[in-house]
Amino acid sequence: MCIHKKTIAKIFIGIGSNINAEENLINASRLIRSNWPEVSFSSVYKTSPQDEINQDDFLNAVAMIDSSDSIEDIFKSMQLIEERLEKNITSPKGPRTIDLDLLLTEPLSLSSLDLIIPHPSLHKRRFVLEPLCELIDKEQLHPTLNESFGSLLKKTMDQSCTKTNIVL
């Protein structure tokens, strides 16, 4: 008898909102936890909008899940969570009730028709790097840039990002 063990991967999911942000982040964290009980959450950070500045500040966090599901199934589950929380985006950089982004997986980097992992903008965004660095070793290298996450974070210090007391 041959027993095949499924590989458990660490998946990092960015969570953001600037419409009823605290409520939506808490609801998203509950739904993430119900899908993947093996989850850890970073602190929640308040960040200024970067591209389209005439909107409310964002709340952002990162979830780290352990899962043997395929990356496609995880992505579909994330989309269902967004749907359940009535994700609405009126413009690509505009206000949103909830936004879940597949940021990084360990071990793995991949590119398919719908997914690029690690997230192509991860290294430019303090609101992603700050919470991500709470969950990983800052000396770990970005899989495609070959630079540590801590070093990438230092390059984004000009961006506003303040830790809150919100717990997910």
Rosetta silent file (secondary structure, phi, psi, omega in degrees, C-alpha in Angstrom):
SEQUENCE: MCIHKKTIAKIFIGIGSNINAEENLINASRLIRSNWPEVSFSSVYKTSPQDEINQDDFLNAVAMIDSSDSIEDIFKSMQLIEERLEKNITSPKGPRTIDLDLLLTEPLSLSSLDLIIPHPSLHKRRFVLEPLCELIDKEQLHPTLNESFGSLLKKTMDQSCTKTNIVL
SCORE:     score description
SCORE:     0.000 S_00000001
   1 L     0.000  130.217 -179.265    0.000    0.000    0.000 S_00000001
   2 L  -110.027  125.077  179.566    1.387    3.373   -1.025 S_00000001
   3 L  -107.106  122.952  177.879    0.343    6.466    0.892 S_00000001
   4 L   -98.854  125.780  177.686    0.803    9.797   -0.839 S_00000001
   5 L   -92.144  131.740  174.964    1.159   12.802    1.398 S_00000001
   6 L   -74.299  140.689  177.965   -0.157   16.083    0.089 S_00000001
   7 L   -74.995  131.128  176.165    2.353   18.886    0.204 S_00000001
   8 L   -94.685  125.647  178.463    1.468   21.608    2.668 S_00000001
   9 E  -112.913  152.616  170.576    2.346   25.064    1.413 S_00000001
  10 E   -92.893  127.091 -178.743    2.386   28.392    3.197 S_00000001
  11 E  -119.254  132.883 -179.428    0.208   30.874    1.340 S_00000001
  12 E  -111.148  124.155 -175.527    0.287   34.606    2.065 S_00000001
  13 E  -118.546  124.488  174.113   -2.877   36.600    1.355 S_00000001
  14 E   -81.245  138.607 -179.308   -3.061   40.388    1.398 S_00000001
  15 E  -126.250  127.655  179.902   -6.268   41.806    2.887 S_00000001
  16 E  -147.320  152.601  177.925   -7.323   45.407    2.345 S_00000001
  17 E  -162.280  149.406  168.780  -10.348   47.690    2.609 S_00000001
  18 L  -138.811   18.637  171.236  -11.232   51.359    2.862 S_00000001
  19 L  -123.197  117.299 -172.180  -15.039   51.125    2.964 S_00000001
  20 L    46.031   49.167 -166.335  -16.261   50.075    6.440 S_00000001
  21 H   -58.778  -48.653 -177.205  -12.681   48.876    6.642 S_00000001
  22 H   -62.911  -46.323  179.210  -12.481   47.494   10.184 S_00000001
  23 H   -60.611  -44.524 -177.981  -15.745   45.564    9.851 S_00000001
  24 H   -68.905  -36.856  176.421  -14.780   44.188    6.438 S_00000001
  25 H   -66.198  -42.144  178.880  -11.294   43.108    7.565 S_00000001
  26 H   -64.161  -43.961  178.277  -12.736   41.334   10.606 S_00000001
  27 H   -64.179  -40.262  177.652  -15.383   39.609    8.465 S_00000001
  28 H   -63.230  -41.430 -179.326  -12.748   38.604    5.898 S_00000001
  29 H   -64.245  -37.202  177.734  -10.533   37.175    8.657 S_00000001
  30 H   -64.416  -43.023 -179.785  -13.447   35.082    9.972 S_00000001
  31 H   -69.264  -38.022  175.820  -14.151   33.684    6.508 S_00000001
  32 H   -62.121  -45.763 -179.890  -10.459   32.986    5.892 S_00000001
  33 H   -62.365  -36.960 -179.997  -10.262   31.201    9.255 S_00000001
  34 H   -70.554  -29.092  176.713  -13.357   29.107    8.417 S_00000001
  35 H   -80.769  -38.435 -175.117  -11.749   28.025    5.116 S_00000001
  36 L  -135.152   89.525 -177.143   -8.249   27.501    6.505 S_00000001
  37 L   -59.591  -27.254  178.130   -8.131   26.911   10.272 S_00000001
  38 L   -84.680   78.065 -175.883   -4.300   26.858   10.160 S_00000001
  39 E  -134.068  145.557  171.236   -3.988   30.623    9.761 S_00000001
  40 E  -126.720  144.442  178.740   -1.972   33.423   11.323 S_00000001
  41 E  -116.670  144.012  172.652   -2.678   37.110   10.842 S_00000001
  42 L   -75.263  178.194  167.683   -0.309   40.047   10.909 S_00000001
  43 L   -65.364  164.467  175.675   -1.104   43.261   12.673 S_00000001
  44 L   -99.514  135.657 -178.506   -3.500   45.596   10.877 S_00000001
  45 E  -117.773  141.537  173.544   -1.993   48.737    9.365 S_00000001
  46 E   -95.509  128.023 -176.416   -3.612   52.024    8.410 S_00000001
  47 E  -134.784  147.106  176.562   -2.232   53.306    5.123 S_00000001
  48 L   -77.106  146.867  174.729   -2.806   56.288    2.902 S_00000001
  49 L   -61.616  145.364 -174.941   -4.072   55.639   -0.616 S_00000001
  50 L   -98.804  -45.685 -172.043   -1.170   55.663   -3.062 S_00000001
  51 L   -99.619  -50.567  178.360   -2.420   56.240   -6.573 S_00000001
  52 L  -104.187   95.651 -166.766   -5.929   57.645   -6.345 S_00000001
  53 L   -81.541  -14.600 -178.854   -5.571   59.892   -3.296 S_00000001
  54 L   -85.127   64.208  178.445   -9.101   61.337   -3.029 S_00000001
  55 L  -158.219  167.652 -179.251  -10.450   58.472   -0.926 S_00000001
  56 L   -66.244  159.410  174.493  -10.377   57.236    2.669 S_00000001
  57 L   -62.697  158.341  178.979   -7.318   55.578    4.201 S_00000001
  58 E  -100.875  154.767  163.646   -7.001   51.809    3.900 S_00000001
  59 E  -110.072  133.383 -177.090   -6.667   49.112    6.515 S_00000001
  60 E  -135.386  148.353  176.123   -4.314   46.321    5.428 S_00000001
  61 E  -153.818  173.448  174.871   -3.086   43.027    6.851 S_00000001
  62 E  -129.853  137.926  173.184   -1.629   39.732    5.682 S_00000001
  63 E  -107.119  139.770  173.735   -2.890   36.224    6.425 S_00000001
  64 E  -115.749  117.245 -179.924   -0.574   33.212    6.326 S_00000001
  65 E  -112.486  152.269  169.706   -2.386   29.935    5.738 S_00000001
  66 E  -105.914  125.700 -177.376   -1.143   26.358    5.619 S_00000001
  67 E  -152.513  148.404  172.760   -2.921   24.431    2.901 S_00000001
  68 L  -104.216    3.357  177.374   -2.571   21.424    0.632 S_00000001
  69 L   -66.837  155.514  175.001   -5.210   22.818   -1.745 S_00000001
  70 L   -67.206  154.915 -179.513   -4.165   23.740   -5.266 S_00000001
  71 H   -62.200  -34.218  178.098   -3.321   27.378   -5.784 S_00000001
  72 H   -65.140  -41.463  178.675   -6.270   27.628   -8.179 S_00000001
  73 H   -66.386  -38.550  177.031   -8.665   26.297   -5.506 S_00000001
  74 H   -63.044  -44.598  179.895   -7.274   28.742   -2.950 S_00000001
  75 H   -61.726  -42.347  177.738   -7.726   31.601   -5.409 S_00000001
  76 H   -62.104  -41.605  177.869  -11.330   30.524   -6.111 S_00000001
  77 H   -63.315  -38.762  176.859  -12.034   30.411   -2.365 S_00000001
  78 H   -62.613  -41.739  178.828  -10.591   33.918   -2.021 S_00000001
  79 H   -64.452  -36.856  177.463  -12.888   35.130   -4.800 S_00000001
  80 H   -65.749  -38.147  176.334  -15.882   33.564   -3.029 S_00000001
  81 H   -62.591  -45.916  178.538  -14.935   35.405    0.177 S_00000001
  82 H   -60.239  -41.837  179.128  -14.749   38.679   -1.773 S_00000001
  83 H   -62.877  -44.515 -179.365  -18.123   37.921   -3.359 S_00000001
  84 H   -63.042  -33.420  178.850  -19.685   37.148    0.018 S_00000001
  85 L   -91.134   13.124  174.688  -18.371   40.467    1.377 S_00000001
  86 L    56.111   53.624  177.083  -19.776   42.228   -1.695 S_00000001
  87 L   -54.191  129.992  175.983  -16.477   43.375   -3.177 S_00000001
  88 L  -137.886  122.639  177.003  -17.051   46.503   -5.192 S_00000001
  89 E  -125.003  117.714 -178.992  -14.350   48.331   -7.078 S_00000001
  90 L   -87.201  -23.608  174.392  -15.425   51.366   -9.062 S_00000001
  91 L  -148.658  155.295 -173.385  -11.933   52.026  -10.434 S_00000001
  92 L   -54.125  -33.175 -179.670   -8.726   49.945  -10.416 S_00000001
  93 L  -113.504   15.837 -174.120   -7.063   52.028   -7.669 S_00000001
  94 L   -90.149 -172.892 -178.977  -10.267   53.288   -6.083 S_00000001
  95 L   -59.264  151.845  179.657  -12.192   52.560   -2.881 S_00000001
  96 E  -152.389  144.287  176.507  -13.090   48.967   -2.079 S_00000001
  97 L   -71.250  -41.008  179.235  -15.080   47.050    0.488 S_00000001
  98 L  -157.173  146.850  175.693  -12.574   44.191    0.420 S_00000001
  99 E  -145.377  120.249  176.895   -9.604   43.126   -1.643 S_00000001
 100 E  -112.154  126.628  179.950   -7.811   39.810   -1.226 S_00000001
 101 E  -122.412  133.553  173.143   -4.534   39.321   -3.089 S_00000001
 102 E   -78.286  110.002 -171.391   -2.482   36.164   -3.396 S_00000001
 103 E   -92.526  -46.701 -167.047    0.940   37.552   -2.485 S_00000001
 104 E  -161.968  148.195  173.502    3.391   34.727   -2.040 S_00000001
 105 E  -131.171  149.547  175.268    3.618   30.972   -1.606 S_00000001
 106 E  -128.252  124.504   -7.858    6.290   28.821    0.006 S_00000001
 107 L   -89.405  143.114  175.676    7.682   26.898   -1.727 S_00000001
 108 L   148.135  143.154  161.399    6.806   28.110   -5.221 S_00000001
 109 L  -138.345  141.858 -176.939    6.618   30.918   -7.650 S_00000001
 110 E  -151.348  162.449  175.361    4.382   30.584  -10.667 S_00000001
 111 E  -140.202  125.490  176.056    2.748   32.394  -13.502 S_00000001
 112 L  -130.216 -171.694 -179.549   -0.454   31.246  -15.182 S_00000001
 113 L   -60.547  -35.895 -175.143   -3.117   32.963  -17.230 S_00000001
 114 L  -106.262  -20.586 -170.486   -4.759   34.392  -14.109 S_00000001
 115 L  -127.890  136.675  169.284   -2.063   34.344  -11.428 S_00000001
 116 E  -124.474  120.266 -178.714    1.438   35.674  -11.009 S_00000001
 117 E  -130.163  127.507    4.000    3.108   34.631   -7.764 S_00000001
 118 L   -68.554  157.126  179.941    4.779   36.367   -6.065 S_00000001
 119 L   -52.423  131.413 -173.259    2.429   39.295   -6.604 S_00000001
 120 L   -64.034  -19.136 -179.969    4.128   41.573   -9.168 S_00000001
 121 L  -107.583    1.200 -176.042    3.766   44.743   -7.046 S_00000001
 122 H   -49.938  -44.801 -173.617    4.516   43.206   -3.640 S_00000001
 123 H   -72.843   -9.193 -178.247    8.035   44.667   -3.459 S_00000001
 124 H  -101.653   -5.004 -168.308    6.815   48.241   -4.073 S_00000001
 125 L  -118.140  110.429  178.098    4.142   48.391   -1.377 S_00000001
 126 H   -62.589  -34.955 -179.052    4.916   49.090    2.257 S_00000001
 127 H   -65.913  -12.930  172.756    1.303   48.240    3.166 S_00000001
 128 H   -99.120  -46.825 -175.260    2.083   44.694    1.995 S_00000001
 129 H   -66.152  -39.701 -178.091    5.712   44.359    3.095 S_00000001
 130 H   -59.295  -53.502  178.540    5.234   45.687    6.646 S_00000001
 131 H   -69.935  -34.568  179.120    2.624   43.055    7.647 S_00000001
 132 H   -60.819  -41.293 -178.786    4.286   40.334    5.546 S_00000001
 133 H   -67.873  -13.139  172.003    7.590   40.830    7.390 S_00000001
 134 H   -74.812  -25.137 -172.130    5.773   40.053   10.662 S_00000001
 135 H  -103.928  -13.766  179.680    4.994   36.568    9.344 S_00000001
 136 L  -127.138  168.288  173.974    8.233   35.644    7.554 S_00000001
 137 L   -72.819  123.499 -178.306   11.942   35.969    8.206 S_00000001
 138 L   -60.761  -21.839  179.905   12.962   39.423    6.928 S_00000001
 139 L   -83.231   -9.532  177.695   16.193   37.901    5.622 S_00000001
 140 L   -60.789  141.074 -178.457   14.260   35.533    3.360 S_00000001
 141 E   -86.630  139.060  170.370   14.862   36.318   -0.294 S_00000001
 142 L   -60.551  131.731 -171.512   12.110   37.396   -2.655 S_00000001
 143 L   -62.262  -26.494 -178.488   11.898   34.421   -5.067 S_00000001
 144 L  -111.918  -22.785 -178.256   12.386   36.407   -8.269 S_00000001
 145 L   -93.010  -14.427  179.257   14.196   39.592   -7.185 S_00000001
 146 L    56.426   36.363  177.533   16.844   37.792   -5.099 S_00000001
 147 L  -131.009  145.806 -176.766   16.703   40.533   -2.462 S_00000001
 148 E   -68.198  151.196  177.946   15.614   40.105    1.161 S_00000001
 149 H   -63.871  -34.346  176.728   12.124   41.168    2.163 S_00000001
 150 H   -62.583  -40.999  178.018   13.662   43.331    4.890 S_00000001
 151 H   -66.474  -40.819  177.348   15.750   45.167    2.302 S_00000001
 152 H   -63.207  -40.543  178.869   12.702   45.646    0.070 S_00000001
 153 H   -60.355  -43.598 -179.691   10.766   47.009    3.063 S_00000001
 154 H   -58.386  -29.170 -179.115   13.495   49.595    3.766 S_00000001
 155 L   -75.973   -9.620 -176.812   13.039   50.940    0.230 S_00000001
 156 L  -110.007   11.600 -173.709    9.369   51.751    0.928 S_00000001
 157 L   -65.084  -11.391  176.870    9.776   53.743    4.142 S_00000001
 158 L   -78.124   -8.686 -179.418    8.597   56.920    2.408 S_00000001
 159 L   -91.937  139.036  179.952    5.066   55.424    2.280 S_00000001
 160 L   -69.860  130.732 -179.320    2.641   56.032    5.170 S_00000001
 161 E  -162.875  110.277 -174.783    1.901   52.876    7.175 S_00000001
 162 E  -122.196  128.077  178.374    0.849   52.882   10.853 S_00000001
 163 E   -67.010  137.815  178.367    0.164   49.822   13.015 S_00000001
 164 L  -105.781  179.731  175.485   -3.317   49.847   14.594 S_00000001
 165 L   -96.927    6.815 -178.923   -4.739   48.063   17.651 S_00000001
 166 L   -71.805  133.129 -179.951   -7.196   46.047   15.545 S_00000001
 167 L  -114.939  130.173  178.123   -6.814   42.294   16.069 S_00000001
 168 L   -99.865    0.000    0.000   -7.901   39.757   13.463 S_00000001
